[in-house]
C-alpha cells in the first residue's frame, strides 16, 4: 500500500478542513509549494494529492500557478477540485499532473467523464465523497441520494482508472478511517481504490492494509502528518507491514 500525503489549498495557503467544513479550517503553511516538495522529498515515490478547495466551490481551477511551480520543483502530483470540463483537465495535465480527479462533474456530467477517460486514458480518477453512504457534491456542500457503491460501478464502466473514496464524516476528525465502507466500494469494482479520510495513527494504516487484497492500494493522509502523529517513513513502514 502506498502513502499519499495531501496538500489542500485555499486562498493560496496550505490548509486542512474538518469534515469538509470551510468554517473549520486550520492553516498549516503559508505556501503549499514548499510543503508539497517537503512531503515528496520524504516520500521518495508515488505522488502528492493536491486539493483545490477554492476550485471545488468556484467550478474552475484556482491553483494553476502552484501546480506549475510544483512541477518545476519535480513534485509528481494528482489534482482534484472544481474540474468541470475537458479544457481544464487538459490544462492541469499540461501543468504537470499525473492524475486529474473528477468529483461533482463525474456525477453531473457522465458524458464528460466518458470523454475525459477516452482522451486521457489512465489519467482520470473519480473522487467519490460519501456522507452516510451517499455521494456528496460541490465541495461536500450538497448531498445526494446516490449510493456510493452503485456510483463506483458506474464510473468504472465509464473508463475511470481509479476511485478515490473519502468518508466525509471521518475526514479531518482524527478518529480513524471508515474501513468497512472503503472495502465495500473496492469490492464492487476491479479498478484500484485510494482510501481517504480519518487516518490518525499507524494502526489506521495497518487496518487499511488488511483490505489491500480488496483493491485498496493507496491511502491519502493529511492532518495526521501535519500534526506530527507519525512521520511519512513510519507510515510507509506500517503500509509495508514492517511495524
JOTA-V408900 format. One record per run of one state. SS is the DSSP state (@ for helix, = for strand, . for the rest). FROM is the first residue (numbers start at 1). LEN is the number of residues. If there is no record, write none. Layout:
BEGIN
ss: <SS | SS>
from: <FROM | FROM>
len: <LEN | LEN>
END
This chain:
BEGIN
ss: <. | = | . | = | . | = | . | @ | . | = | @ | . | @ | . | = | . | @ | . | = | . | @ | . | @ | . | = | . | = | . | = | @ | . | = | . | @ | . | = | . | @ | . | @ | . | = | . | @ | . | @ | .>
from: <1 | 2 | 11 | 13 | 19 | 21 | 30 | 32 | 44 | 48 | 53 | 59 | 64 | 73 | 77 | 81 | 86 | 95 | 99 | 103 | 104 | 109 | 110 | 120 | 124 | 132 | 134 | 138 | 142 | 148 | 159 | 162 | 168 | 179 | 189 | 192 | 197 | 202 | 210 | 212 | 215 | 216 | 222 | 223 | 227 | 232 | 240>
len: <1 | 9 | 2 | 6 | 2 | 9 | 2 | 12 | 4 | 5 | 6 | 5 | 9 | 4 | 4 | 5 | 9 | 4 | 4 | 1 | 5 | 1 | 10 | 4 | 8 | 2 | 4 | 4 | 6 | 11 | 3 | 6 | 11 | 10 | 3 | 5 | 5 | 8 | 2 | 3 | 1 | 6 | 1 | 4 | 5 | 8 | 4>
END
